[in-house]
Amino acid sequence: TVMVGSRSDGLIRSGDLILSVDGDPVTNFDVLDRRVAGKKEVEVTILRDTREQTLSVPTTGLSCIGTSRVVIFAGMTLQAPHPEVAFTGYLPDQLKAGAP
C-alpha cells in the first residue's frame, strides 16, 4: 500500500505489478514486506503498461500501536479502527456493538 502524501506517493500506481525488490523476485505481499523491512529506499521493478520499469522507492515505516490484525484483500488494507478513532465516536453503530 502506498500512503497518500508519503515520499513514495505517485511512484507506484494502481495497476502496477511488482516484479522484484532490489533484484529479488516478489511473489506475494509477505515476500514484499520482508524485502523492504528496515530499508529507507529500495529498487522496485514493476510491470506498467506492458513494459518493465525500475524505480527508486523510499519506504515509510508504519506504527502498529493499537492494531492487532490487518487483512489485505484486492488492494485494500482492512483493519479494525484505531482505539483513538473509536474513542471519538465516529463509528457506525454496527462496529460499536462489535457486529460484523
Disulfide bonds with the S-S distance in Angstrom:
none
